Amino acid sequence: MKRISGQIAILTDFGLNDNYNGVMEAVIRKINPEAKITYITGNSKPFNLIAGAYLLYTSYKYFPKNTIFLVVIDPGVGTNRRPLIIKTKNYVFIGPDNGVLYPAIASEKIIKIIEIQNEKLYLAKTISNTFHGRDIFSVAAALISIGVEPDIFGNQLRYEDLTKLDFTYKSLGNEICGKILYVDHFGNIATSIPKEVLLNNFKYGQNVEIKVNNSKYKCRFVKTFGYGMENELLIYFNGYFMVEIGINKGSAKDKLNVREGDEICLEGYTQGDFSHSI
């Protein structure tokens, strides 16, 4: 196998104050000094698989083909959750089998799925129960970047065996419902409802009712924040073409008091009933 890529993109929830990200990068560079390392973020929300999956899903297609994605959001580290290498037509994804990789790889043509089992390819004979990012995943990413075959790491798995984490939405009558996928530091609320659904069912300027956590809110469908009044609750599609709720120069999160994983529904005119997932 020829060298896949020197490009490794890292996504973790380790934060900015500790040394975990730096140690992972050191392991990679010790094996492949020529590795080109980029961080999607080293500061994803702790233990939050939905937020991590959203960040990966909305980022990976902007990277060059053959990029290796090293994802360590792993609250089940050290348990029987499986460490994975997933090779797709365009990329390689490395991380735990807990759903965090799933929305991204489900959008790709999968070539093979490998469970990392070969202990000879761990960092050392004795590894930590709590830092597989260093001892297993970083080593795998570095070795693959210099041409090591994924098959050497372990046995193949079926797609059906993977832990699923779906970005779903559905509609029945006048109500479209999805899941809150991410709340950014502005307080904007990204949902699993795609752009097309909003455009097919609402008109710009139309008032929309939001239902979340047994509360109702009125907002207005606009193209961007600048078309809203200051502190007005707005609905629009974000830079990744997902339906998002925000407040012009304010925090929709603070107003709606929501978090990732909450169901959110929009009420208004729809053109037929449907359901879908991505």
Secondary structure, DSSP 8 states (H G I E B T S, - for coil): -----SEEEEEES--SSSSHHHHHHHHHHHH-TT-EEEEEES---TT-HHHHHHHHHHHGGGS-TT-EEEEE--TTTTSS--EEEEEESS-EEEEESSSTTHHHHTTS-EEEEEE---GGGSSSSS--SS-HIIIIIHHHHHHHHTT--GGGG--B--GGGS-----EEEEETTEEEEEEEEE-TT--EEEEEEHHHHHHH--TT-EEEEEETTEEEEEEE-SSGGGS-TT-EEEEE-TTSEEEEEETTB-HHHHHT--TT-EEEEES--SS-EEEE-
